[in-house]
Amino acid sequence: MVVNKKAAAVIIAIIMVSGLGWIGFRLVNESKGSVSQGTTQQSTAEPNDSFSMKPIPSVVDGIIEEDIQSIRIFEGSMYDYTAKETPFFSKPDVGIMFFSKTMMPLTPEVISELPNRIKIISKNIKKEVRFSVDPIKSGDSNVVPLLLQLIDAPKEDLLIHFVSMDGQKEKIVTLFYTEPFNYTVTSEDDPEIAKYDAYLEQGMNTVRHLQPGKLYKYRFQFTHDVNRESVQHKLTEYLKNNAFQGVSLDWENDRSFILSIDFRHEANAAPVGLSFNGVRNTAGYTLSTGKQHRFQPAPAQALYRINLATSKKDSLFASSIHYNEIDVSPNGKYGLAAEVGDNEMHSIYAYSVIDLNGKILKSFGMDEIRLAKWSPNGNALIYLQKNNVMLYDLPSGNTKVIWVAPNQEKNARIVSLDNDPTSETTVIGWGKHDDNGRFTYDLYVLSDYSDSQPRKIQSAGSFSCYEGPCIAPGYRIVKKDEMYYEVYGDQENTPKWSAYKIDLASGEKKEEDLIHLISDDDNKRIFELSNGKSLWIQKLPVNGKEQWIRSDPFTGKQTPLMETSLGLFKEWMSLYEIGEDKYLIHLPGQNWKIIDTRNNKVSEYVLIPKEVNQVHKLGTQLYFFSNEES
C-alpha cells in the first residue's frame, strides 16, 4: 500500500476489509500532534519507490506495512479467521495470533519493545488490557507469527493498536466480544450422555456405545440463537457420507433441537459420527469445536474367566458399560475396569473399581487418574492423581494421600510410579524438564504406605518428552530394595538400549550389561514375567526372525529360548506368561496363539475371540471383557 503523497502531511486512513471493518490504518504527524482524515489507494509504486523499498524493522512493522493474512484465536479450542471474516473472542485470557505476509524474527529485543508498540484498549470503558508474548508458541526466530496472550480482558470489543517504530503509522484491529458459543447434550433415553459430552468438551475422544434395537432422542441446547440452515447443512453433510440413515432433527426453538438416532432396524450399524463444528449463530459467529459425537449400537459387555488347567470358560457378569480392559486384584476379589478413549495424541482411560459381580465401588473419569497399581494384598489401589499419589482402601471405602509432590512448578511432574508386588515399597519418579523438553527425575522411595520421610535418590534418570503425560519410558521392576530398569533412548542424542540397577537403600546406580542384545535400534520388546523375570523379543537383523530371550535382571542371567517368524514387529502385540515356557500372544485382527518355547511349537487358542485385545492373568485364571455371547 502507498499513501497518496498529495494528501495532507497528517493522514488517517481507515481500511475496510471486505466491508467488515476490523482493520484500520492511519499516519500520525507527531511533530504537530494533530490528526486529519485521508484516503488510501492500491499500490502503483515503481521498484525504485523509496517507501515500498524501505526495510521492515520488526514484526509489528510487518503487520502495519503488509495486509494481515489471518488471525488465530486460542480459547481452549482454536479459531481461525481470514481477512474476510470477523474475529470474535469470549474469554478474558484469550490468545491472539497474527499472520502477515512477512514473517519477522521475534528476538528478545523485539519482545521487550512490544509494550511500547502495541496497545490494547477496550472500546467502551477504555481499559488498557495487559498482555504477554509467548515466544515458544510463536515459533522460532526464522518464521514467527505474533502471539499475544491477553490478561483479564473485559467483556467488550477490543481495539488493538500497532504503532510503527518511528511512531508515524498505526494499524488498528478490532476484536469483537461475544458470550461463549457452545452447546450441551442431554437425553432421557441415555442419561450418561452428559458425562460423555463433558469428556468431549475436554478434548477427549471416545465412542458412546448404545444398546441395539432402540430409538434414542438427544436434546442439543445452544447458548446462542443458531442459524438453522447451517445446522441442517451439517446434518445433510453427514447423511451424504454415511450409509446409516436413521438420524432426524426436530427444532424446538432457535437454541435447541431434538436429534433422533434410530437403531431399531440396524442393530449392527457402524459408529454414527456427528460434529457441529462450523455452525453459525444468527450474528454470523462460527462455532469452533473439536467435539465429535460418535454413537454405536453394541451388545452388552461380559466379563469372562477361563481356567487354564481345565479350559472351562465362565461369564461372571454383563454390563451396559463398554469396558475394554480389566486388571484383577491379587486377592481375586476386585477389578479395575477401563474404558479407552484418546485425545488425538495418546490413549486415555476412565476407570471403575468393581467387584467381580459387576458392582461399581468407585469411578474415575476420563484421564482423571494414571499409573494405577494394586497393593500386594489386593485390598488397596494406589494411583497418580494430579501431582499426588493416592491410596484407595476398598474394605473401608476411604481415600488418602500417601505422597505429595515437593513443589507445584509448572515444568515439574510425577513421571513414574512403581511398586514391589510382595511389599508396600513404592517408588515415585519426580521429574523436571528444561526448555528443550529434557526431563531429569529423582526417585522417592516409600518403605510403606505410611512412610512420611521417603528416601530420595537424585538424578536417577532422564528422558525427552514434548507433549502428552510425559511418563518416564522403559521397563521397570521393583524387588525389595532394588529397582531394575531397561530403557531405549535414555542417553541424549545417542539412542540405544541401556539397563540399570539401583540400590534403593543407598541410591547407588549401576549400568548392567545386555549380553544378548543384537543392536542398538528399537526392534526389541520387553514383557514382565513372574518372579521378577522378563522376556525379550528382538528382531534379528540377518534373517528378520524374532528371537525370544528370558532374562533375570537381578542375577544377570539371560537365556535364549527360540526363534519365530510371526510378524511380531508389524503391529503392537499383547503377551502373557501362562505356564512354564508357555506364552499367550495376540496380534490385532488375528487369533490368539500359544507359544511353547520348550518344544518350539505355535498353536491357536480359540477360547478368546480375536476381537479381544487385552486379558489379565491371575494364577491359573484368565479374565477379559468381550461381547456377551448368546
C-alpha positions in Angstrom: 0.0 0.0 0.0 1.2 3.6 -0.8 -0.2 6.7 0.7 -1.2 9.4 -1.8 1.7 12.0 -1.4 -0.6 14.8 -2.3 -2.7 14.3 0.8 -2.1 16.3 3.9 1.0 15.7 6.0 -1.1 14.2 8.7 -3.4 11.4 7.4 -5.8 8.9 8.9 -6.8 6.2 6.5 -9.4 3.6 7.5 -9.3 0.4 5.5 -12.4 -1.6 5.3 -11.6 -5.3 4.6 -14.4 -6.8 2.6 -16.8 -4.5 4.3 -16.2 -6.0 7.8 -14.1 -3.2 9.2 -11.8 -5.0 11.6 -8.6 -3.4 10.4 -7.8 0.3 10.5 -4.7 2.2 9.3 -3.5 5.7 10.0 -0.5 8.1 9.7 0.3 10.4 12.6 2.2 13.7 12.3 3.9 13.5 15.6 5.5 17.0 15.4 2.2 18.9 15.1 0.3 16.4 17.2 -2.8 16.7 15.0 -4.8 14.2 13.0 -6.8 14.6 9.8 -8.7 12.4 7.6 -7.1 10.9 4.5 -7.6 8.3 1.8 -5.8 5.2 0.6 -5.2 3.7 -2.8 -3.8 0.5 -4.2 0.0 0.4 -4.7 1.2 1.6 -8.1 4.8 2.2 -6.9 7.8 1.5 -9.1 10.6 -0.7 -7.9 12.7 2.4 -7.0 10.0 4.0 -4.9 11.8 4.7 -1.5 8.7 4.0 0.6 8.0 0.5 -0.8 11.6 -0.5 -0.7 12.2 0.5 2.9 13.2 -2.5 5.0 10.6 -3.6 7.6 12.3 -3.3 11.0 10.2 -5.7 13.1 7.2 -8.0 13.3 5.0 -5.0 14.3 6.1 -3.0 11.3 5.4 -6.1 9.1 1.8 -6.2 10.4 1.5 -2.4 9.7 3.1 -2.4 6.2 1.5 -5.7 5.0 -2.0 -6.9 5.0 -2.8 -9.3 7.8 -3.4 -12.7 6.2 -5.2 -14.3 9.1 -5.9 -14.2 12.8 -6.0 -17.3 15.1 -7.8 -17.2 18.4 -6.9 -19.5 21.2 -9.6 -20.2 23.8 -9.2 -23.8 24.7 -10.2 -24.5 21.1 -8.6 -22.8 18.2 -10.4 -20.5 15.9 -9.0 -19.3 12.5 -10.2 -16.2 10.7 -9.2 -15.0 7.3 -9.1 -11.3 6.4 -12.7 -11.6 5.1 -14.1 -12.9 8.4 -15.0 -11.2 11.7 -12.8 -12.3 14.6 -14.5 -12.9 18.0 -13.4 -13.7 21.5 -15.2 -14.7 24.6 -12.6 -15.4 27.3 -10.6 -12.9 29.4 -7.3 -14.9 28.8 -7.7 -15.2 25.0 -4.6 -15.7 22.9 -4.5 -13.9 19.6 -2.0 -14.9 16.8 -1.4 -12.6 13.8 -0.1 -13.9 10.5 1.2 -11.3 8.0 2.9 -11.7 4.6 6.3 -11.0 6.1 7.4 -13.3 9.0 9.9 -11.4 11.1 12.3 -12.7 13.8 10.8 -12.4 17.3 14.0 -11.8 19.2 14.2 -10.9 22.9 15.0 -7.3 21.9 11.8 -7.1 19.8 9.7 -8.7 22.6 11.0 -6.1 25.1 9.8 -3.3 22.8 6.3 -4.7 22.2 4.6 -2.9 25.2 5.7 0.4 23.5 4.5 -0.7 20.1 1.2 -2.4 20.9 -1.7 -1.0 22.9 -5.0 -2.9 23.5 -7.9 -0.7 24.6 -11.4 -1.8 25.4 -13.9 0.0 23.2 -16.4 1.2 25.8 -14.8 1.6 29.2 -11.4 2.5 27.6 -9.5 0.0 29.8 -5.9 -0.8 28.7 -5.6 -4.6 28.6 -2.3 -6.1 29.6 -0.8 -8.9 27.5 2.2 -11.2 27.4 4.1 -12.6 24.4 4.8 -16.3 24.3 7.9 -16.8 22.1 7.7 -20.6 22.3 4.2 -20.8 20.8 5.1 -18.0 18.4 7.7 -20.2 16.7 11.5 -20.0 16.2 13.5 -17.0 15.1 13.0 -17.7 11.4 9.2 -17.9 10.9 7.3 -16.0 13.6 3.6 -15.2 13.7 2.9 -12.9 16.6 1.0 -14.4 19.6 -0.4 -12.0 22.2 -1.8 -13.6 25.4 -4.3 -11.3 27.0 -4.7 -10.9 30.7 -8.1 -10.2 32.2 -9.7 -8.7 29.1 -13.2 -7.1 29.8 -16.3 -8.4 28.2 -16.5 -5.9 25.3 -14.9 -5.2 21.9 -11.2 -4.6 21.9 -9.1 -2.2 19.7 -5.6 -3.5 19.2 -3.2 -0.7 18.1 0.0 -1.4 16.3 2.4 1.6 16.2 5.4 1.8 13.8 9.0 2.2 15.1 9.0 5.9 14.2 5.5 6.5 15.6 4.3 7.8 12.3 2.0 4.9 11.4 -0.6 2.9 13.2 -2.8 -0.1 12.3 -5.9 -0.9 14.4 -7.5 -4.4 14.6 -10.9 -4.7 16.2 -11.6 -7.9 18.1 -15.3 -8.4 18.8 -16.6 -9.8 22.1 -19.4 -12.5 22.2 -20.7 -14.6 25.0 -19.2 -18.1 24.8 -20.9 -20.1 22.0 -21.2 -23.8 22.7 -23.8 -26.4 23.4 -24.7 -29.2 25.8 -26.4 -32.6 25.2 -29.0 -34.3 27.4 -31.2 -37.4 27.0 -33.8 -39.3 28.9 -33.0 -42.3 26.8 -29.3 -42.1 27.5 -28.7 -40.4 30.9 -24.9 -40.9 30.7 -24.7 -38.7 27.6 -23.9 -35.7 29.8 -20.8 -37.3 31.2 -19.8 -38.4 27.6 -20.3 -34.8 26.4 -18.1 -33.5 29.2 -15.3 -35.8 28.0 -15.6 -34.4 24.5 -15.6 -30.9 25.9 -12.2 -31.6 27.4 -10.8 -32.8 24.0 -11.2 -36.5 24.7 -12.5 -38.8 22.0 -14.4 -42.0 22.6 -17.4 -43.9 21.2 -20.7 -43.8 23.0 -21.9 -47.5 22.9 -25.7 -47.9 23.0 -28.0 -50.9 23.4 -29.0 -52.1 19.9 -32.6 -52.1 18.7 -33.7 -48.9 20.4 -34.6 -45.3 19.5 -32.6 -42.6 21.2 -33.5 -38.9 21.4 -31.0 -36.2 22.4 -31.6 -32.6 23.1 -28.9 -30.2 21.8 -29.1 -26.9 23.7 -27.0 -24.0 22.3 -26.0 -20.8 24.2 -26.9 -18.6 21.2 -29.7 -18.4 18.7 -28.3 -20.5 15.8 -28.6 -20.3 12.1 -30.9 -23.2 11.4 -29.7 -23.5 7.8 -26.1 -24.0 9.0 -27.2 -26.8 11.4 -29.2 -28.5 8.6 -26.2 -28.3 6.3 -24.1 -30.2 8.8 -26.7 -32.9 9.1 -27.0 -33.1 5.3 -23.2 -33.4 5.1 -23.3 -36.3 7.4 -26.2 -38.1 5.7 -24.4 -37.7 2.3 -21.3 -39.6 3.5 -22.9 -42.3 5.7 -24.9 -45.4 4.8 -26.8 -45.2 8.1 -29.9 -43.0 7.6 -31.7 -43.4 10.9 -31.0 -39.8 12.0 -33.5 -37.0 12.1 -33.7 -33.5 13.6 -36.7 -31.6 15.0 -36.4 -27.9 16.1 -37.8 -26.8 19.5 -36.7 -23.2 19.1 -33.7 -21.3 17.7 -31.5 -22.6 20.5 -32.4 -26.2 20.8 -33.4 -29.2 18.7 -34.1 -32.9 19.2 -31.8 -35.3 17.4 -33.2 -38.8 17.0 -31.0 -41.8 16.3 -32.9 -45.0 15.4 -31.1 -48.3 15.9 -34.3 -50.3 15.8 -33.7 -51.6 12.3 -29.9 -51.5 12.1 -28.5 -53.1 15.2 -25.1 -53.6 13.7 -24.6 -50.1 12.3 -21.1 -48.6 12.2 -20.4 -45.6 14.5 -22.6 -42.6 13.8 -20.3 -39.6 13.8 -21.8 -36.1 14.1 -20.0 -32.8 14.5 -21.5 -29.3 14.7 -18.2 -27.6 14.1 -18.8 -24.6 11.8 -22.4 -24.0 12.8 -23.1 -20.2 12.9 -25.2 -18.2 15.3 -27.6 -15.6 13.9 -25.0 -12.9 14.2 -22.6 -14.8 12.0 -20.2 -16.0 14.7 -18.9 -19.5 13.8 -18.9 -22.3 16.4 -15.4 -23.9 16.6 -15.3 -27.2 18.4 -13.4 -30.4 18.3 -16.3 -32.3 19.7 -17.5 -35.2 17.5 -20.2 -37.3 18.9 -19.9 -41.0 17.9 -22.8 -43.3 18.6 -22.6 -47.1 18.0 -25.0 -49.9 18.9 -23.1 -52.6 20.7 -24.1 -55.7 22.7 -23.6 -55.7 26.5 -20.0 -56.5 27.6 -19.5 -59.6 29.7 -16.5 -60.4 32.0 -15.3 -63.9 31.2 -13.0 -66.2 33.1 -11.1 -69.1 31.7 -9.4 -71.8 33.8 -6.2 -72.6 32.0 -5.9 -76.0 33.6 -9.4 -77.2 32.6 -10.2 -74.8 29.7 -13.6 -74.0 31.4 -15.0 -70.7 30.4 -17.5 -68.8 32.6 -19.3 -65.5 32.3 -19.2 -63.6 35.6 -21.5 -60.7 34.8 -22.7 -58.5 31.9 -22.5 -54.7 31.8 -24.0 -52.0 29.7 -20.8 -50.0 30.1 -18.4 -50.9 27.3 -15.3 -51.8 29.2 -12.2 -52.5 27.2 -9.7 -53.8 29.8 -9.6 -55.5 33.2 -6.9 -55.7 35.9 -7.9 -58.1 38.7 -6.6 -57.6 42.2 -4.1 -60.1 43.6 -6.7 -61.5 46.0 -9.2 -62.1 43.2 -11.9 -60.0 44.8 -11.9 -56.8 42.8 -11.2 -55.5 39.3 -10.0 -52.2 37.8 -12.1 -52.0 34.6 -11.1 -49.5 32.0 -12.9 -47.6 29.2 -10.5 -46.4 26.5 -10.5 -43.1 24.7 -7.9 -40.8 23.1 -7.1 -37.1 22.9 -5.6 -37.2 19.4 -2.1 -37.7 20.9 -2.3 -40.8 23.1 -4.8 -43.2 24.7 -6.6 -42.1 27.8 -8.7 -44.1 30.3 -11.7 -43.9 32.5 -11.7 -46.4 35.4 -14.2 -48.2 37.5 -13.3 -50.2 40.6 -15.6 -53.1 40.6 -16.2 -56.4 42.4 -16.3 -59.5 40.2 -20.1 -59.4 40.2 -20.0 -56.1 38.4 -20.9 -53.7 41.2 -19.1 -50.4 40.8 -17.4 -49.4 44.1 -15.7 -46.2 42.8 -15.4 -44.4 39.4 -12.7 -42.2 37.9 -13.5 -40.0 34.9 -11.5 -40.0 31.7 -7.8 -39.2 32.3 -8.6 -38.4 36.0 -6.0 -40.9 37.3 -2.9 -42.6 35.9 -0.5 -45.4 36.7 -2.9 -47.3 38.9 -1.4 -50.3 40.8 -2.9 -52.9 43.2 -1.4 -53.3 46.6 0.1 -56.8 47.2 -2.9 -58.0 49.3 -5.3 -56.6 46.7 -7.3 -54.5 49.2 -6.0 -51.2 48.1 -5.3 -49.3 44.9 -2.5 -46.7 44.6 -2.6 -44.2 41.7 -1.4 -40.8 40.5 -4.0 -38.0 40.6 -2.7 -34.6 39.6 0.6 -34.4 41.4 -0.3 -36.6 44.4 0.0 -40.3 44.9 -3.3 -41.6 46.4 -4.4 -44.8 48.1 -8.0 -46.1 47.9 -8.8 -48.7 50.6 -11.5 -50.9 49.3 -12.8 -52.5 52.5 -13.3 -49.1 54.2 -14.0 -47.1 51.1 -11.6 -44.4 52.3 -9.1 -42.5 50.1 -6.0 -40.8 51.4 -2.8 -39.1 50.1 0.3 -41.1 50.6 2.8 -38.7 48.8 2.6 -35.1 47.9 4.8 -33.5 45.2 7.7 -31.5 46.6 6.6 -28.4 44.7 4.0 -27.3 42.1 6.3 -25.9 39.5 4.8 -25.7 36.0 7.6 -27.7 34.4 7.7 -30.5 37.1 5.5 -33.6 37.5 5.3 -37.2 38.6 6.8 -39.3 35.8 6.7 -42.8 37.2 5.0 -44.9 39.9 6.2 -48.4 40.6 5.8 -50.9 43.5 7.1 -54.2 44.8 4.5 -56.9 44.2 5.4 -58.5 47.5 5.6 -55.5 49.8 4.4 -51.9 50.2 7.7 -50.5 48.8 6.7 -47.8 46.4 9.0 -45.8 44.1 7.9 -42.5 42.7 9.7 -40.6 39.9 9.5 -36.8 40.2 10.8 -35.0 37.1 11.5 -31.5 35.9 12.2 -30.5 32.3 14.3 -27.8 30.7 13.3 -25.5 27.8 14.2 -28.3 25.3 11.8 -30.8 26.9 14.5 -32.9 28.6 13.4 -34.3 31.9 15.7 -35.3 34.7 14.0 -37.1 37.6 14.6 -38.0 41.2 13.2 -41.1 42.9 11.3 -41.1 46.2 11.2 -44.5 47.9 8.4 -45.2 50.4 9.1 -48.2 52.6 5.4 -48.5 53.2 2.2 -46.5 52.6 2.5 -44.5 55.8 6.2 -43.5 55.2 6.3 -39.7 55.7 10.0 -39.4 55.2 10.8 -41.3 51.9 14.4 -41.8 50.8 15.4 -39.5 47.9 17.7 -40.7 45.0 18.7 -37.7 43.0 19.1 -37.7 39.2 18.1 -41.3 38.8 17.2 -41.0 35.1 16.4 -38.7 32.2 14.3 -38.7 29.0 12.9 -36.3 26.4 9.2 -35.5 26.1 7.4 -32.7 24.2 3.7 -33.5 24.6 1.3 -35.7 26.4 1.6 -37.1 30.0 5.4 -37.4 29.8 5.7 -40.7 31.7 9.3 -42.0 32.0 9.7 -44.6 29.3 11.2 -48.1 29.7 10.6 -51.3 31.6 10.9 -51.1 35.4 10.6 -53.7 38.2 11.0 -53.2 41.9 12.1 -56.1 44.1 12.6 -55.4 47.8 15.4 -52.8 48.0 16.4 -52.9 44.3 14.9 -51.5 41.1 16.0 -52.6 37.7 15.0 -50.9 34.5 15.7 -51.0 30.8 15.1 -48.1 28.6 15.6 -47.1 24.9 16.9 -43.5 24.4 18.0 -42.7 27.9 21.2 -41.2 26.6 20.5 -37.8 25.0 21.3 -37.7 21.2 22.6 -41.3 21.2 19.6 -43.6 21.2 20.4 -47.0 22.4 19.2 -49.7 24.9 20.5 -49.3 28.4 20.0 -51.2 31.6 20.4 -50.0 35.2 20.2 -51.4 38.7 19.5 -49.0 41.5 20.1 -49.9 45.2 17.0 -48.2 46.7 18.7 -48.1 50.2 21.9 -46.4 49.2 20.9 -44.8 45.9 23.8 -46.4 44.1 23.1 -46.7 40.3 25.0 -49.3 38.2 24.8 -49.9 34.5 24.2 -53.5 33.6 25.4 -55.5 30.6 22.8 -56.6 27.9 24.7 -59.7 26.8 22.3 -60.9 24.1 21.4 -57.5 22.7 21.9 -57.7 18.9 21.7 -54.0 18.0 21.0 -50.6 19.5 17.9 -49.9 17.4 14.4 -50.1 18.9 13.5 -53.5 17.4 13.1 -55.0 20.9 10.1 -55.5 23.2 10.1 -56.4 26.9 7.4 -58.2 28.8 7.2 -58.8 32.6 7.2 -62.4 33.8 6.7 -63.9 37.2 9.3 -63.9 39.9 10.9 -60.7 38.7 12.0 -62.1 35.4 11.4 -60.5 31.9 11.0 -61.7 28.4 12.8 -60.0 25.5 11.7 -60.4 21.9 14.1 -58.8 19.4 14.2 -58.7 15.7 17.4 -60.4 14.2 18.9 -58.1 11.6 20.3 -61.0 9.5 17.1 -63.1 8.8 14.4 -60.9 10.3 13.3 -63.6 12.7 12.1 -62.9 16.3 14.5 -64.1 19.0 13.0 -64.9 22.4 15.2 -64.4 25.4 14.3 -64.9 29.1 16.1 -62.5 31.4 16.6 -62.5 35.2 17.7 -58.8 35.7 18.7 -59.4 39.3 21.1 -62.2 38.6 22.1 -61.0 35.1 21.3 -64.4 33.6 19.9 -64.2 30.0 18.7 -67.4 28.3 17.8 -67.6 24.5 14.7 -69.7 24.1 13.6 -69.9 20.5 13.2 -68.1 17.2 9.9 -67.4 15.4 8.6 -65.7 12.2 5.2 -64.4 13.3 5.5 -60.8 12.2 5.5 -59.6 15.8 7.1 -56.2 14.9 4.5 -55.2 12.3 2.0 -54.2 15.0 2.0 -54.0 18.8 1.1 -57.2 20.4 -0.1 -58.5 23.8 1.8 -61.2 25.6 1.1 -63.2 28.8 3.0 -65.9 30.6 0.6 -68.8 31.2 2.8 -71.6 32.3 6.4 -72.8 32.4 7.9 -71.9 29.0 4.4 -71.1 27.6 3.2 -67.7 26.4 -0.2 -66.4 25.1 0.1 -63.8 22.4 -2.2 -61.7 20.3 -1.8 -59.5 17.2 -4.6 -57.2 16.1 -7.1 -59.0 13.8 -5.5 -62.5 14.3 -6.5 -65.4 16.5 -4.8 -65.7 19.9 -1.8 -68.1 19.9 0.1 -70.1 22.5 3.9 -70.2 22.1 5.6 -73.2 23.6 9.3 -72.2 23.8 10.4 -75.5 25.3 9.0 -77.6 22.4 9.3 -74.8 19.7 5.5 -75.0 19.0 2.9 -72.4 17.9 -0.8 -73.3 18.3 -4.0 -71.2 18.1 -6.1 -70.6 21.2 -9.7 -70.1 20.2 -11.3 -69.7 23.6 -10.6 -65.9 23.4 -12.3 -64.1 20.5 -9.7 -62.4 18.2 -11.5 -59.1 18.7 -10.3 -59.1 22.3 -7.0 -57.1 22.6 -6.3 -57.5 26.4 -6.6 -60.2 29.0 -5.5 -60.4 32.6 -3.8 -63.4 34.1 -4.2 -64.2 37.8 -2.9 -67.6 38.9 -4.4 -70.2 36.6 -7.2 -67.9 35.5 -7.6 -65.6 32.5 -10.0 -62.6 32.7 -11.3 -60.5 29.8 -14.2 -58.4 28.5 -16.0 -59.4 25.3 -19.4 -59.0 23.7 -21.9 -61.1 25.6 -22.4 -64.5 23.9 -26.0 -65.6 23.2 
